[in-house]
Amino acid sequence: MGDAMKRLVPAVLSLLLGACVAPTVVTQPTTAKPQPLPAMQSNNGAIFQSGSARYLFEEPVARNVGDTLVIVIEEKLSASNKSNTGTSRTSDVSMSGSGSMPYLSGALEKLLTGSISASGSNTSAGKGETSNSNTFTGTLAVTVVDVLPNGNLMIGGEKRVNVNGEINNLRMTGVVNPREIKAGNTISSTKVADARIEQVGEGVIADSLSMAWLARFFLSVLPL
């Protein structure tokens, strides 16, 4: 029994701790270090310097690994669904007979010469409606994590704000087309491909909004 309890306790603790961790949608790195630039020989005495060509002929926007970019988060999602169905069915059956049948018994004669009528109806109606609306706005400075072979930029960033013990985490990853970057080194989140945006809170207020770990544990193991 002692060995069984030693194996059972770590399993239960890992399950409880896993139930307390909030799920995340961000799976890519949120930062990257700049890559070392190749050494260039300077040609002193001339107006044009090879190392300054980038800044003379290019917009000061993110292009290389380690460059920063400002994402303007302006997500507005709205969905609605409405359905209404109805069916109706009515049926009538009637049968009647007349005449005299002397060769039949009284009960059988009444059955064959009597009148029978039946009617039935079936009605079904259903109605449903659902709607969902979300608005998410803000700004986040991200870093170019990688440059893809086609020139697109993989970006990632994270912001943590602590106010009186309440921590707010804002994370984002995605893929940016450098042609979509506007002057001022900014781009809208609506133009970020494979975007993963999440805002997660930590603290007393966030804990009060989540289900208790014991209730979550029983909710995940009970069949009902």
Secondary structure, 3 states (H helix, E strand, C coil): CHHHHHHHHHHHHHHHHHHHCCCCCCCCCCCCCCCCCCCCCCCCCCCCCHHHHHHHHCCCCCCCCCCEEEEEEEEEEEEEEEEEEEEEEEEEEEEECCCCCCCCCHHHHHHHHCEEEEEEEEEEEEEEEEEEEEEEEEEEEEEEEEECCCCCEEEEEEEEEEECCEEEEEEEEEEECHHHCECCCEEEHHHCEEEEEEEEEECHHHHHCCCCHHHHHHHHHCCC
